[in-house]
Amino acid sequence: MTSDEVTDLLRRAYLDELETVMNYLTNAIVLDGVHAEEVKESLEEDVQEELEHANILGQRLKQLEESPPGSEEFEASQSSLQPPSDTTDVQSVIEGVLEAEEGAIETYRSLVEAAEEANDPVTEDVAVTILADEEAHRTEFRGFQKEFPMD
């Protein structure tokens, strides 16, 4: 059996991934303008990857005889990823994505450490794999941040 810290982090990461799906999807829908197209396409692709992360985390919780949390346990926390009032404000979405990715990276690093301490190599492997994806997302959006105009 694994530690409570591991299952708590798995549950938190599961909910964070679902919130990210909602916000990435919404921003991919609402952004307008020539500069938005590449970011929108990336967000649409990332929605599928983040949804797969949530599925993997939920399956891992099930394997640990835990249940993934339902919507009543959800508390929104990604205020920086809310759709901008100016739908051409691509930079604010990029900054929101970067903030969300930093939070995810922090969570997965904590999960790696907790799983290692709990002698749970399967969860540790899951966390390392998802961590690599999140770091790749961060790198991609850092690139967008450099090339998109600041308003």
Stockholm file with secondary structure:
# STOCKHOLM 1.0

chainA/1-151         MTSDEVTDLLRRAYLDELETVMNYLTNAIVLDGVHAEEVKESLEEDVQEELEHANILGQRLKQLEESPPGSEEFEASQSSLQPPSDTTDVQSVIEGVLEAEEGAIETYRSLVEAAEEANDPVTEDVAVTILADEEAHRTEFRGFQKEFPMD
#=GR chainA/1-151 SS CCCHHHHHHHHHHHHHHHHHHHHHHHHHHHCCSTTHHHHHHHHHHHHHHHHHHHHHHHHHHHHTTCCCCCGGGCCCCCGGGSCCSSTTCHHHHHHHHHHHHHHHHHHHHHHHHHHHHTTCHHHHHHHHHHHHHHHHHHHHHHHHHHHSCCC
#=GC SS_cons         CCCHHHHHHHHHHHHHHHHHHHHHHHHHHHCCSTTHHHHHHHHHHHHHHHHHHHHHHHHHHHHTTCCCCCGGGCCCCCGGGSCCSSTTCHHHHHHHHHHHHHHHHHHHHHHHHHHHHTTCHHHHHHHHHHHHHHHHHHHHHHHHHHHSCCC
//
